[in-house]
Amino acid sequence: MAINYAERIPNNVNLSDDRRLQRALESWQPKFLEWWNEMGPDGFQASDVYLRTAISVDAKGWANFGYVKMPEYRWGIFLTQADPNRKIAFGEHKGQPAWQEVPGEHRGILRRLIVTQGDTEPASVEQQRHLGRTCPSLYDLRNLFQVNVEEGRHLWAMVYLLHAYFGRDGREEAEGLLRRRSGQADNPRILGAFNERTPDWLSFFMFAHFTDRDGKYQLASLAESGFDPLSRTCRFMLTEEAHHLFVGEAGVGRVIARSCELMKQHKTERIGEYGGIDLEIVQKYLNFHYSVSLDLFGSELSTNAANYFSAGLKGRYKEEDLEDDHLLSANSYRILKPSHGKIVTSEEPALTALNEALRDAYIADCERALARWNRIIQDSGLDFRLALPHRGFHRAIGEFRGLHVTPQGQIVSEPEWRARKADWLPSDADRELVASLMKPVTAPGKFASWIAPPARGINLQPVEMEYVRNLPAN
């Protein structure tokens, strides 16, 4: 499954064998590049960036590293190796051969799933386009750009499926993916979290940790799909996505480590004047990004999720490792929901509670990362501990929509919520403090005052390496 880089669009799907599809994608390519130059990283299009580029879909040695100008990055179409004996593992079609073509009765639903996933990819690039101007180091700047170009490639992955399997409708949807804009009032991105601003690097690290982690679980669910081209596409996307999660978790951890260092040095929790970010502010940013990301899983009870599963289109996380009948027609699942001013446990049909089951797997993953962050604080000898807020906190979708739930899980009145909101979510003053620290550091091996250096460099290179060259003039 080596990737053919001799073609205009790198691919491992024998694109040249389908001249009609190849021409359609080559017609879309300049529109993508126009979008990239307009909405991609602001001011760095001529810089040379030490990026990895996929050269294979084999787990061993799948990427090559080298300096590339981002508009010249070889975005392409990469699917994992096909399994000719693959069977659908769940739902009403369980045990049948995986589909190589779109089943007609599920065409509309499948297209909607692909478009929704595809829309998140350019959205995150748009949200992050100004961050390069305030980078804390060349190491971090390179990581930002690696995330950006791979989000662009993930857009290509979804656009290929739309063009290859959905005809005119697919081509029109692919055009729409380039027309929408993150945060635009009249033509926003589909999902709310992808219309939020990412104004500073703490927001970026939180986004990469929490929101991209939602992406991991959504991709893993789609990787179980009975539609084999979608499954194979998402499996390779997950390989690339792992680095994005590393950037987020390690970035937040480095912020925490530096904050602890400054707190011990100056014997105070208020370290803004010393060039650091208070752990209390880190907690508020965590509360915001975690709660917004929880909404991405959808309502706790969803007939759409049940229909996707029963149709064999979207499975559960690591579906084949689960020990049940993979039909769920008689199964139940416990969810939390508000009732008469309290939050109670309710047994619900497992089919309609699939979103909540996926959210539970995500929360458990977030808790593991939280334990690693708290270990940094504990090892510093400080008493402060970070915590994930209650799943009902600051929710705009599902059972908790419209309720005022504290991070500890208490339902309070709207006046009390408003009075205490600044204790739980970033205030204007908090964001102003963080913004005041966002001054670019571009000398090789140097780092901003608010973040610790990484333990190691990229691809066994030294931390002091000049990861981005030919920077724009300030």
Buried (B, 14 or more C-beta within 10 A) or exposed (E): BEBBBEBEBBBBBEBBEBEEBBEBBEEBBEBBBEBBEEBBBBBBBEBBBBBBBBBBBEEEEBBEBEBBBBEEBBBBBBBBEBEEEBEBBBBEBBEEEBBEEBBEEBBEBBBBBBBBBBBBBBBBBBBBBBBBBBBBBBBBBBBBBBBBBBBBBBBBBBBBBBBBBBEEEBBEBBEBBBEBBBBEEEEBBBBEBBBBEBBBBBBBBBBBBBBBBBBBBBBBBBBBBBBBBBBBBBBBBBBBBEBBBBBBBBBBBBBBBBBBBBBEEEEBEEBBEBBBBBBBBBBBBBBBBBBBBBBBBBBBBBEBBBBBBBBBBBBBBEBEEBEEEBBBEEEEBEBBBBEEEEBEEBEBBBBBBBBBBBBBBBBEBBEEBBEEBBEBBBEBEBEBEBEBBBBBBBBEBBBBEEBBBBBEBBBBEEEEBEEBEEEBBBBEEBBEBBEEBBBBBBEBBEBBBBBBBBEEBBEEBEBBBBBBEEBEEE
